């Protein structure tokens, strides 16, 4: 009988201990304030609705078409990965492998850039528009191919400023070519044919590439000239309806919008 009396308090103690352990492992309820903060953060992180950016893009592109602006090349791609594509357009046939207009969308606003510097896309001077996947960067690179133009090389990195609602210059770089030019001149004086202009140009490009990599790290670098779709039709120098039909069709399909094309504004020039 005495053993039973001793065992009973021991059993009760163990039961109370198990109950306490169960209470400790239960997850505490999140305070109402914390729940509200999480909900607000999730709401703020929601991407823009398609209707918002599509309406702004359509308005801008329709104004372009209504003004009779030609489109000779285009590229639509979500470079930064935020769910809204970048639109890059070439409107000048002579330098069609460079975009003359960029459209983007950030924080409820249309971001537009139509003042990209360019000196040419081949021959003596080469311009390139580069983009870093996963960023809003635009890298405008200009480089001369001949000794007299090496010093004109410059590379400018633009990023989108939410405060200014625009592409703004974030950094710039140029290679000091003084020693290259002096060395090339000495070689030229001995043997004009021995000057390795391509080798010097590559050295400038390599140094520029290293600078770009400092900003883009291991992200993929996309060159507009390689990614764009050209709508140039053989046999036409200026505007023509066939070119514009192809351009409008591409933009409508890529953006999921409808555009109106007045072909009379693009009649073949006499």
C-alpha positions, 0 to 999 in steps of 0.5 A: 500500500505504501508503494502505491501511495509513493508512485501516485505523486510520481505519476502526477509529476510526470504528467505535469512535466509532459504538459509543460513541454507541450506548451513550450513547443507550441508556436507563439501567435504573431502579434497583430502589428507584425502581421500588418507589417508583413502584409504591407511588405508583401503588397509593396513587393507585388509587381506592376499589373500588366494593364498599367505598363501596357497602357503607358507603352501603348500610348508612347508607341502610338504617338511615335506611329502617329508622328510618322516615325520609322522603326527599323529595328526593335528588341523587347526583353525583360532584362532586369527580371521584374516582369516588365519588358524593356523596349529598345527601338532603332529609328535611324536606318544608318545606325540601326544596330544602336537603339535611339529610344528606350522605354522602361517602367518603374514604380508606376512611371514610364522611364524613357531615354531618347538621347543615347550618344552614338558616333557610328556602328562600324568603320572608323567608330563603333558604338554599342549598347550593352545591357546587364541581365538582372539590372537596369543598366544601359552601357553606352560604349564608343570606340575608335578603330584607327590610331587617330580615334583611339583617344575618343573611346568612352564608356558610360553606365546609366542606371534608372533613378526612381527619384528622377524617373529617368536613366541617369549616369552612374559611372564612366570610363575611358582608356588612356591611349597616350602610350599606345599612340606614341608606340604606334607612331614609332612603329609607323616611322619604321614600317607603316605596314607594321602598325597593328591597329586591330591589336591596339583596338582590342587592347582598348576593348579588353580594358573596357570589358574589365571595367564593365565586368566590375559592374556586371560581375558574372551577369550575362551581358547582352549587346543590342546589335546581337539581340535586335530584330531588323525590319529593314527591307531591301530596296528601300532607303527611307520609310515604307509600309512593309517595314512598318507592318513588320515592326508593328506586328513584332511590338504587338505580339511581344507586348500584348497590345494593339497599335494603329498604323496609318500606312499613308504616313509611311508611303515609299519616298520618291 
